[in-house]
Amino acid sequence: MTMAGHGRTSLRRVRIYGVLIALLGIMMFPFYAMFSSTFKPESEIFSAPATLVPSDPSVGAYLDVWTQTDVVLWVANSFVISLGTVVLTLLLAIPAAYSCARNDFVGKRTFLLAVLVVQMFAPVVLIVGLFDVITQFGLFNTYLAVIIPAAAFTLPFNIWMLYGYFKTVPVALEESARIDGASQLQVLTKIVLPLTKPALVASITYTFLYAWNRLLFVLTFLTDSGKYNIPRGVFSMVGALQTDWRMMLTVSVIGIIPLLILFAFLEQYIVAGMTAGAVKE
């Protein structure tokens, strides 16, 4: 490559990275504004012109949230709902995806396409019917009233992603395990699942994030304030005449921290799982 060609390539690369950095800055600015506002007094949050850096930083909002709200309980409930949704989703998605990946049966393609139909409906469209079902089964005001619908709406993505990943596992490995006397359950748990760890981590992360952010289901199916999650807790802080925006933003920041920690530890598995599962029959 000539010096001129190398220069054009470098210039093009600089432009691409410049655009990407600018887009990243635009997307991250709302999060920075939310985070910085938690260190500002209420008057400075709505000051004009707006300040990017707090003039007199204070952690008072975090102390007030700790003493005046049930933020610890809200975080704990978010974990209960999210982990419950993850467990239920995997218990249903793994057998369904593995069966489709390893067996050819009548209606297999129809089943896989029918699963995607659930993904076409927004939860708000089905909320009235879900409310009727939840109340008839006596699940109203229980964690299961949120966990079951959340799992139902995450199943399509998880089944299709795990289905694509299971198809990449060599069948010869399973046949060798069966020759050695392994049962079907042992083949799945000791051979297939360890080899599909990236897909499982991506599935767990997606489902956990989906359940963590659920407001509609909690708002509709839970009336006990002791079962509120983070989004419902933030919503409860909206007053009829006055709203403490500083405390609302503080609770929102606290609710994001567990997700950032989760992504920090699992980022490499998430990327591998999302890309390797993106295959179709």
C-alpha positions in Angstrom: 0.0 0.0 0.0 1.3 3.5 -0.9 1.8 6.2 1.6 -1.2 8.1 0.1 -3.4 5.0 0.4 -2.3 4.4 3.9 -3.1 8.0 4.8 -6.6 7.8 3.3 -7.3 4.6 5.3 -6.1 6.2 8.5 -8.2 9.3 7.9 -11.3 7.2 7.1 -10.7 5.3 10.3 -10.4 8.5 12.4 -13.7 9.7 10.9 -15.4 6.5 11.7 -14.2 6.5 15.3 -15.0 10.1 15.7 -18.6 9.5 14.6 -18.9 6.5 16.9 -17.5 8.5 19.9 -19.9 11.3 19.2 -22.9 8.9 19.1 -21.7 7.2 22.3 -21.5 10.6 24.0 -25.1 11.5 22.9 -26.4 8.1 24.2 -24.5 8.4 27.5 -25.4 12.0 28.2 -28.8 11.3 29.7 -27.2 8.8 32.1 -24.5 11.4 33.1 -27.2 14.0 33.6 -29.1 11.7 35.9 -26.0 10.7 37.8 -24.7 14.3 38.3 -28.2 15.5 39.3 -28.1 13.2 42.3 -25.3 15.4 43.8 -27.2 18.6 43.2 -29.7 20.4 45.4 -33.3 20.5 44.0 -32.9 24.2 43.0 -29.8 23.5 40.8 -31.4 20.6 39.0 -34.0 23.0 37.4 -31.7 26.0 37.1 -31.3 27.8 33.8 -28.9 27.5 32.2 -28.3 24.0 33.3 -25.1 23.0 35.0 -23.1 20.0 33.8 -21.1 19.7 37.0 -22.6 20.2 40.4 -21.5 23.5 41.9 -21.7 22.1 45.5 -21.6 18.3 45.3 -23.4 16.5 48.1 -24.3 12.9 48.9 -27.3 14.0 50.9 -29.7 12.5 48.4 -28.3 9.0 48.9 -28.5 9.4 52.7 -32.1 10.6 52.4 -33.0 7.7 50.1 -31.5 5.3 52.6 -33.4 6.6 55.5 -36.7 7.8 54.0 -37.5 5.2 51.4 -37.6 1.4 51.1 -34.9 1.3 48.4 -33.2 -1.8 50.0 -36.5 -3.7 49.9 -37.2 -2.6 46.3 -33.8 -3.8 45.2 -34.3 -7.2 47.1 -37.8 -7.6 45.4 -36.2 -6.8 42.0 -33.7 -9.6 42.6 -36.5 -12.0 43.6 -38.6 -11.3 40.5 -35.6 -11.3 38.1 -34.0 -14.5 39.5 -37.4 -16.2 39.6 -38.0 -15.2 36.0 -34.6 -16.5 34.9 -35.1 -19.9 36.6 -38.6 -20.4 35.1 -37.5 -19.3 31.7 -34.5 -21.6 31.5 -36.6 -24.5 32.8 -38.9 -24.1 29.9 -36.5 -22.8 27.2 -33.7 -25.3 27.5 -35.9 -28.5 27.0 -37.9 -26.8 24.2 -34.8 -25.5 22.3 -32.8 -28.8 22.8 -35.8 -30.9 21.6 -36.1 -28.8 18.4 -32.4 -28.9 17.8 -32.0 -32.6 18.1 -35.3 -34.0 16.8 -37.3 -33.7 13.5 -41.0 -34.0 14.2 -44.1 -33.0 12.5 -44.9 -29.3 13.0 -41.4 -28.4 14.3 -41.1 -25.4 12.0 -44.7 -24.4 12.7 -44.0 -24.6 16.5 -40.8 -22.4 16.2 -42.7 -19.8 14.1 -45.7 -19.9 16.5 -43.4 -19.2 19.4 -42.4 -15.9 17.7 -46.1 -14.9 17.7 -45.8 -14.1 21.4 -43.0 -11.6 20.6 -45.4 -9.7 18.3 -47.7 -8.6 21.1 -46.9 -5.8 23.5 -47.6 -6.7 27.2 -50.1 -3.8 27.5 -52.3 -5.4 24.8 -52.7 -8.6 26.8 -52.8 -7.1 30.3 -56.6 -7.4 30.7 -56.6 -11.0 29.8 -53.5 -11.7 32.0 -55.2 -10.0 34.9 -58.2 -12.3 34.5 -56.0 -15.4 34.5 -53.9 -14.2 37.4 -56.9 -13.6 39.6 -58.6 -16.8 38.7 -55.6 -18.9 39.7 -55.2 -17.0 43.0 -51.8 -15.5 42.1 -52.8 -11.8 42.5 -50.5 -9.9 44.8 -47.8 -12.6 44.7 -44.4 -12.7 43.0 -45.6 -15.4 40.6 -48.1 -12.9 39.2 -45.1 -11.0 37.8 -42.7 -13.8 37.2 -44.9 -16.0 35.0 -45.9 -13.2 32.5 -42.3 -12.0 32.4 -41.1 -15.5 31.6 -43.7 -15.9 28.9 -42.5 -12.8 27.1 -38.9 -13.8 27.3 -39.4 -17.4 26.1 -39.4 -16.7 22.3 -36.0 -15.0 22.3 -34.5 -17.6 24.6 -35.8 -20.6 22.7 -34.6 -19.4 19.3 -31.2 -18.3 20.6 -30.6 -21.6 22.5 -32.0 -23.6 19.5 -29.4 -22.0 17.3 -26.6 -22.6 19.7 -27.6 -26.2 20.5 -27.4 -27.0 16.8 -23.7 -26.0 16.8 -22.8 -28.7 19.4 -21.5 -31.9 17.6 -23.9 -34.8 17.8 -20.9 -37.2 18.0 -20.2 -35.9 21.5 -23.6 -36.9 22.7 -23.4 -40.3 21.0 -20.1 -41.0 22.7 -21.6 -40.2 26.1 -24.6 -42.5 25.4 -22.2 -45.3 24.5 -20.5 -44.8 27.8 -23.9 -45.3 29.5 -25.0 -41.7 30.1 -28.7 -41.0 30.3 -30.4 -38.3 28.2 -30.5 -36.0 31.3 -26.8 -36.5 31.9 -26.0 -35.8 28.2 -27.8 -32.5 28.5 -26.4 -31.4 31.8 -22.9 -32.7 31.6 -22.1 -32.4 27.8 -24.4 -29.9 26.1 -25.0 -27.2 28.7 -21.3 -26.8 29.6 -20.5 -26.3 25.9 -23.2 -23.7 25.6 -22.2 -21.5 28.5 -22.0 -18.3 26.4 -25.5 -18.8 25.2 -26.8 -19.6 28.7 -25.1 -16.5 30.1 -26.6 -14.3 27.3 -30.0 -15.8 28.0 -29.7 -15.3 31.7 -28.6 -11.7 31.2 -31.4 -10.8 28.8 -34.1 -12.4 30.9 -32.7 -10.8 34.1 -32.6 -7.3 32.5 -36.1 -7.7 31.1 -37.6 -8.8 34.5 -35.6 -6.1 36.4 -37.3 -3.3 34.4 -40.9 -4.6 34.6 -43.2 -1.8 35.8 -46.5 -2.7 34.0 -46.8 -6.2 35.6 -45.9 -5.0 39.1 -48.2 -2.0 38.8 -51.1 -4.2 37.7 -50.7 -7.4 39.7 -49.1 -6.2 43.0 -50.8 -3.9 45.4 -48.6 -4.8 48.5 -46.0 -2.0 48.8 -43.7 -4.7 50.4 -43.4 -6.4 47.0 -42.6 -3.3 44.9 -39.5 -3.5 42.7 -37.2 -0.6 41.7 -39.4 0.8 38.8 -42.5 0.5 40.9 -40.8 2.2 43.9 -39.7 5.1 41.7 -43.2 5.4 40.3 -44.6 5.5 43.9 -42.5 8.6 44.6 -44.5 10.6 42.1 -46.7 12.9 44.1 -50.0 14.4 43.3 -48.8 18.0 44.0 -45.1 17.7 44.3 -42.3 15.3 43.2 -38.8 15.0 44.7 -36.9 14.6 41.5 -33.6 14.4 43.2 -34.6 11.4 45.2 -36.2 9.7 42.2 -33.0 10.1 40.2 -31.0 8.7 43.1 -33.2 5.6 43.4 -32.9 5.2 39.6 -29.1 5.3 39.8 -29.1 2.7 42.6 -31.3 0.5 40.5 -28.8 0.6 37.6 -25.7 -0.3 39.7 -26.5 -4.1 39.9 -27.0 -4.2 36.1 -23.7 -2.5 35.5 -22.0 -5.0 37.7 -23.7 -7.9 35.9 -22.6 -6.6 32.5 -19.1 -5.9 33.7 -18.6 -9.5 34.7 -20.4 -11.2 31.9 -19.8 -9.0 28.9 -17.6 -11.5 27.0 -20.1 -14.3 27.4 -23.0 -12.1 26.4 -21.3 -11.1 23.1 -20.3 -14.7 22.3 -23.8 -16.0 23.1 -25.7 -13.4 21.1 -23.6 -13.9 18.0 -23.3 -17.7 18.1 -27.0 -18.1 18.6 -27.9 -16.0 15.6 -28.4 -18.8 13.2 -31.5 -20.1 11.6 -32.6 -23.4 10.2 
